[in-house]
Amino acid sequence: MKKVAVITGCNRGVGEGIKKRLLKAGYHVYGLNRTTTENLKEAEAYQEYQCDVSNPKQVEEACKNIPEKIDLLVLNAGIRKFGKISELTVEDFSYSIDVNLKGPFYVLTFLLERVKLAKGTIIFIGSHAGRYPFGLGSAYCSSKRAVEALSECLMEEVRREGVKVIHLSLGAIKNREHGYEEEWKIKPEEIGESILKLVDMPDNLLFSDINLRPQSPKMLPMEGIELMQYK
């Protein structure tokens, strides 16, 4: 029987790369996406359901389509809103918290017991932005730092029930074209490969917090404290 994976936000970027790698590995993948995938080809091993993870009613309705047991839950959906605190709108800040922090909580509300049944793994997709805050990043950085705390709390709650909880803090990612050389960045499918390796670790080992960085980042004309936010 195929293992079951659920991924939030998997029709582009990091989530899509994770989905592709899990499908190659033989998983049956269910996607919870805010928008539907354009030109989606029928695939027996992939189904997607439209929902905005910031809306608990939509999440509950979408989760009715998910099987009873979930081997892998990847909490990936997120948004990035940038701007000075003095200029950022209340709506943008609030929606950042709603999607990036409340979204994972809502999904867990409806799916956690199904992961417990499978003694599965939960992956929180975090960001170095939570650990290396920067100007204009108050909404994104603060929500991602909070996600790390949420994952730590959940890990302590379920670790003795056979469920592994992993916070994966990502560095620079090549998930869209910016018009300059980016081959040194982490590729989305490489993140999926990393998740497969983490899931395959011995049952008695828990890598609860992982920093995933590019091996050879682009050299920048700065050093010391100025370089911290580019780690």
C-alpha positions as CSV (number, residue, x, y, z in Angstrom):
1,M,0.0,0.0,0.0
2,K,1.3,3.5,-0.9
3,K,2.3,5.8,1.9
4,V,0.1,8.9,2.2
5,A,1.4,12.4,2.2
6,V,-0.4,15.7,2.6
7,I,1.2,18.9,1.6
8,T,-0.1,22.4,1.9
9,G,0.7,24.8,-0.9
10,C,2.1,22.3,-3.4
11,N,1.2,23.6,-6.8
12,R,4.3,25.9,-7.1
13,G,7.6,26.7,-5.6
14,V,9.0,24.7,-2.7
15,G,5.7,22.7,-2.2
16,E,5.7,21.6,-5.9
17,G,9.3,20.4,-5.6
18,I,8.5,18.4,-2.5
19,K,5.4,16.9,-4.2
20,K,7.3,15.8,-7.3
21,R,9.9,14.1,-5.2
22,L,7.4,12.3,-3.0
23,L,5.5,11.1,-6.1
24,K,8.7,9.7,-7.5
25,A,9.3,7.9,-4.2
26,G,5.9,6.2,-4.5
27,Y,3.8,8.3,-2.2
28,H,0.1,9.1,-2.7
29,V,0.0,12.8,-2.3
30,Y,-2.9,15.1,-1.3
31,G,-2.5,18.8,-1.9
32,L,-4.3,21.5,0.0
33,N,-3.8,24.6,-2.3
34,R,-5.3,28.1,-2.2
35,T,-5.5,28.1,-6.0
36,T,-6.1,25.2,-8.4
37,T,-3.2,23.9,-10.5
38,E,-3.4,25.1,-14.1
39,N,-3.4,22.3,-16.8
40,L,-3.3,19.7,-14.1
41,K,-3.0,16.2,-15.6
42,E,-5.0,13.4,-14.1
43,A,-2.8,11.3,-11.8
44,E,-3.8,8.4,-9.7
45,A,-1.3,9.2,-7.1
46,Y,-2.1,12.9,-6.7
47,Q,-5.3,14.7,-5.7
48,E,-5.6,18.4,-4.7
49,Y,-8.3,20.3,-2.9
50,Q,-8.8,24.0,-2.9
51,C,-8.7,25.8,0.4
52,D,-7.1,28.9,2.0
53,V,-5.3,27.5,5.1
54,S,-6.2,30.8,6.9
55,N,-9.8,29.8,6.7
56,P,-10.6,27.0,9.2
57,K,-13.9,26.2,7.6
58,Q,-12.3,25.7,4.2
59,V,-9.6,23.6,5.8
60,E,-12.1,21.4,7.6
61,E,-14.1,20.8,4.4
62,A,-10.9,20.0,2.4
63,C,-9.7,17.6,5.1
64,K,-12.8,15.5,4.8
65,N,-11.2,14.1,1.6
66,I,-8.0,12.9,3.3
67,P,-7.6,9.3,4.3
68,E,-7.8,8.1,7.9
69,K,-4.0,7.5,8.2
70,I,-1.4,10.0,7.1
71,D,2.3,9.0,7.0
72,L,3.7,12.4,6.2
73,L,2.2,15.9,6.7
74,V,4.2,18.8,5.2
75,L,3.1,22.2,6.4
76,N,4.5,24.4,3.7
77,A,1.9,27.0,2.6
78,G,3.0,30.5,3.3
79,I,3.0,34.1,2.1
80,R,5.6,36.9,2.2
81,K,4.5,40.5,2.8
82,F,7.3,43.0,3.1
83,G,7.3,46.7,4.2
84,K,8.3,49.0,7.0
85,I,6.3,48.6,10.2
86,S,5.3,52.2,9.9
87,E,3.9,51.5,6.4
88,L,2.8,47.9,6.4
89,T,-1.0,47.6,6.4
90,V,-2.9,46.0,9.2
91,E,-4.4,43.7,6.6
92,D,-1.1,42.5,5.3
93,F,0.4,41.9,8.7
94,S,-2.7,40.1,9.9
95,Y,-3.0,37.9,6.8
96,S,0.7,36.9,7.2
97,I,-0.1,35.6,10.7
98,D,-3.3,34.0,9.5
99,V,-1.6,32.0,6.7
100,N,1.9,31.4,8.1
101,L,1.1,30.6,11.7
102,K,-2.7,30.0,12.1
103,G,-2.7,28.0,8.9
104,P,-0.5,25.2,10.2
105,F,-2.5,25.2,13.5
106,Y,-5.8,24.8,11.6
107,V,-4.5,21.9,9.5
108,L,-3.2,20.2,12.6
109,T,-6.6,20.6,14.2
110,F,-8.2,18.4,11.6
111,L,-5.3,16.1,10.6
112,L,-3.1,15.5,13.7
113,E,-5.0,12.4,14.9
114,R,-4.7,10.8,11.5
115,V,-0.9,11.3,11.6
116,K,-0.9,9.7,15.1
117,L,-2.7,6.7,13.7
118,A,0.1,6.1,11.2
119,K,2.8,7.1,13.7
120,G,3.9,9.4,11.0
121,T,6.0,12.5,10.5
122,I,5.1,16.2,10.5
123,I,7.4,18.7,8.7
124,F,7.1,22.4,9.3
125,I,8.7,24.4,6.5
126,G,10.4,27.2,8.2
127,S,12.8,30.0,7.1
128,H,16.1,31.5,8.1
129,A,14.1,34.7,8.1
130,G,12.8,33.7,11.4
131,R,16.3,33.5,12.9
132,Y,17.9,36.3,11.0
133,P,15.3,39.1,10.9
134,F,15.8,42.0,8.5
135,G,14.2,45.4,7.9
136,L,11.0,45.3,6.0
137,G,10.4,41.8,7.2
138,S,8.3,42.2,10.4
139,A,5.3,40.3,9.1
140,Y,7.2,37.4,7.5
141,C,10.1,37.1,10.0
142,S,7.9,37.2,13.1
143,S,5.4,34.7,11.7
144,K,8.2,32.3,10.8
145,R,9.8,32.6,14.2
146,A,6.4,31.8,15.7
147,V,6.1,28.7,13.5
148,E,9.4,27.4,15.0
149,A,7.9,27.7,18.5
150,L,4.7,26.0,17.4
151,S,6.7,23.1,16.0
152,E,8.7,22.8,19.2
153,C,5.5,22.7,21.3
154,L,4.0,20.0,19.1
155,M,7.1,17.9,19.1
156,E,7.1,17.8,22.9
157,E,3.4,16.9,22.9
158,V,3.5,13.9,20.5
159,R,7.1,12.5,20.5
160,R,6.1,9.7,22.9
161,E,3.2,8.7,20.7
162,G,5.5,7.7,17.9
163,V,5.0,10.9,15.9
164,K,8.1,12.8,14.7
165,V,7.9,16.6,14.3
166,I,10.6,18.3,12.4
167,H,11.2,22.1,11.8
168,L,13.1,22.5,8.6
169,S,14.6,26.0,8.5
170,L,15.5,26.8,4.9
171,G,18.1,29.2,3.5
172,A,18.2,30.7,0.0
173,I,15.9,28.8,-2.4
174,K,15.7,28.9,-6.2
175,N,12.0,28.7,-6.6
176,R,11.4,31.5,-9.2
177,E,13.5,33.5,-11.7
178,H,14.9,36.8,-10.5
179,G,17.0,37.6,-13.6
180,Y,20.4,36.7,-12.1
181,E,22.5,33.6,-11.6
182,E,21.0,31.5,-8.8
183,E,22.2,27.9,-9.4
184,W,24.0,27.9,-6.1
185,K,20.6,28.1,-4.2
186,I,18.7,25.2,-2.8
187,K,16.3,23.6,-5.4
188,P,12.8,22.7,-4.4
189,E,13.2,19.0,-5.3
190,E,16.3,18.9,-3.2
191,I,14.2,19.9,-0.2
192,G,11.9,17.0,-1.1
193,E,14.9,14.7,-1.2
194,S,16.0,15.9,2.2
195,I,12.6,15.2,3.7
196,L,12.7,11.7,2.4
197,K,16.0,11.1,4.1
198,L,14.7,12.6,7.4
199,V,11.6,10.3,7.3
200,D,13.9,7.3,6.7
201,M,15.9,7.8,9.8
202,P,15.9,5.1,12.5
203,D,12.8,5.2,14.7
204,N,14.7,6.1,17.8
205,L,16.3,9.2,16.2
206,L,14.6,12.6,16.0
207,F,16.1,15.5,14.1
208,S,13.7,18.0,15.5
209,D,15.3,21.2,14.1
210,I,17.3,21.3,10.9
211,N,19.0,24.2,9.1
212,L,19.2,23.5,5.4
213,R,21.6,25.8,3.6
214,P,23.3,26.0,0.2
215,Q,26.7,24.4,0.3
216,S,28.4,27.1,-1.7
217,P,26.5,30.4,-1.4
218,K,27.4,33.3,-3.6
219,M,30.1,35.5,-2.1
220,L,28.8,38.8,-1.0
221,P,30.8,42.0,-0.6
222,M,30.3,42.2,3.2
223,E,31.3,40.3,6.3
224,G,30.6,40.0,10.0
225,I,27.3,41.2,11.4
226,E,26.1,42.5,8.0
227,L,26.3,39.0,6.6
228,M,24.2,37.4,9.3
229,Q,20.8,37.8,7.5
230,Y,22.2,36.0,4.4
231,K,23.0,32.8,6.3
